[in-house]
Amino acid sequence: MAAPMCEVKPERGRAENEQCEPGAAPYGNFVNYYRFNPPGERLRLIPPADLAAVFPGGRTVALDVGCNCGDFSIAMYKHLCDLKENLKWVTPGEMDLKLLGCDIDADLIQRATESNSFPESISYVTLDVMDLASRAAVLKPYLDKFDRTAFDICFCMSVTMWIHLNHGDQGLLDFLLCVSGLCKALLIEPQPWKCYRSAARRLRKLGQSKFDHFKSLSIKGDVAQKIQQFLITDCKMELVRCFGSTGWDRSLLLFKKSSLSQD
Ligand SMILES: C[S@@+](CC[C@H](N)C(=O)[O-])C[C@H]1O[C@@H](n2cnc3c(N)ncnc32)[C@H](O)[C@@H]1O
């Protein structure tokens, strides 16, 4: 399958496009997302050992923010479990990965839950991550179960643009502060500016006026670089590695909490 550059594909059939237009999926909650962006495209760029190097062996607690219908969560889980089996960086059974996927779209979460092949290790919950009260109500009890105050790693894949378009510059910065505060390591895949333009253009064509923030965004241009800078300076994270770019021209950036910010 040819790798698309943006999340909305002009060459798709009409019915499919209608489901995938930003007007129909204002949060990027596309119903067929993984048909056009299979998780393997990204995972092949990420050697699991390099990822796992940022968190200790033993029990690992992970959060996938904006998990859609769960395909990436499952694929990442298997990716890390393969590591356990193939490289023996931990003794068998020692790595115990618990992953929580959350998404604002309850229908996607229902699909993720119904197709979950690892219910003992992976769970899903409907959550608007921008809602402080819901966040506390959902994430704290999950962490408490494992006697943790933070996730070992948070995955934030192709979510930043949707937060940015729906909540503006301040919303994006609040989101970055929030996720960096929730985890010790962060794998983030920001969408490039051309995807913003594409999403806004298609919305205009549909005659809809959502994404009120688009015209007033001052974080624009090299968005990935600006996100990276903010994570380093304001969120006290350090860049561990850039795994390169996907066929969608999106950088995969791995951060960890800066040693200066640790207790
Ligand atoms: C383009 S999809 C990316 C899916 C997945 N992270 C991936 O890349 O494989 C963006 C996802 O973020 C979710 N999302 C957007 N805003 C959100 C919010 N405020 N809270 C939780 N999920 C959100 C959408 O519902 C959608 O499923």
PDBQT file of the ligand as one rigid body, heavy atoms in Angstrom, charges set to zero:
ROOT
HETATM    1  C1  LIG A 301      -4.977  10.385  13.755  1.00  0.00    +0.000 C 
HETATM    2  S1  LIG A 301      -5.490   9.378  15.065  1.00  0.00    +0.000 S 
HETATM    3  C2  LIG A 301      -3.987   8.615  15.618  1.00  0.00    +0.000 C 
HETATM    4  C3  LIG A 301      -4.217   7.236  16.201  1.00  0.00    +0.000 C 
HETATM    5  C4  LIG A 301      -3.011   6.586  16.856  1.00  0.00    +0.000 C 
HETATM    6  N1  LIG A 301      -2.462   7.393  17.915  1.00  0.00    +0.000 N 
HETATM    7  C5  LIG A 301      -1.948   6.264  15.863  1.00  0.00    +0.000 C 
HETATM    8  O1  LIG A 301      -1.248   7.136  15.373  1.00  0.00    +0.000 OA
HETATM    9  O2  LIG A 301      -1.795   5.075  15.547  1.00  0.00    +0.000 OA
HETATM   10  C6  LIG A 301      -5.722  10.582  16.346  1.00  0.00    +0.000 C 
HETATM   11  C7  LIG A 301      -6.483  10.009  17.514  1.00  0.00    +0.000 C 
HETATM   12  O3  LIG A 301      -6.440  10.931  18.605  1.00  0.00    +0.000 OA
HETATM   13  C8  LIG A 301      -7.697  10.921  19.247  1.00  0.00    +0.000 C 
HETATM   14  N2  LIG A 301      -7.854  12.180  20.002  1.00  0.00    +0.000 N 
HETATM   15  C9  LIG A 301      -7.919  13.438  19.497  1.00  0.00    +0.000 A 
HETATM   16  N3  LIG A 301      -8.115  14.320  20.476  1.00  0.00    +0.000 NA
HETATM   17  C10 LIG A 301      -8.143  13.622  21.637  1.00  0.00    +0.000 A 
HETATM   18  C11 LIG A 301      -8.315  13.966  22.997  1.00  0.00    +0.000 A 
HETATM   19  N4  LIG A 301      -8.515  15.250  23.364  1.00  0.00    +0.000 N 
HETATM   20  N5  LIG A 301      -8.287  13.005  23.934  1.00  0.00    +0.000 NA
HETATM   21  C12 LIG A 301      -8.096  11.704  23.565  1.00  0.00    +0.000 A 
HETATM   22  N6  LIG A 301      -7.967  11.308  22.286  1.00  0.00    +0.000 NA
HETATM   23  C13 LIG A 301      -7.974  12.251  21.331  1.00  0.00    +0.000 A 
HETATM   24  C14 LIG A 301      -8.679  10.761  18.103  1.00  0.00    +0.000 C 
HETATM   25  O4  LIG A 301      -9.951  10.326  18.509  1.00  0.00    +0.000 OA
HETATM   26  C15 LIG A 301      -7.946   9.775  17.194  1.00  0.00    +0.000 C 
HETATM   27  O5  LIG A 301      -8.317   8.444  17.431  1.00  0.00    +0.000 OA
ENDROOT
TORSDOF 0
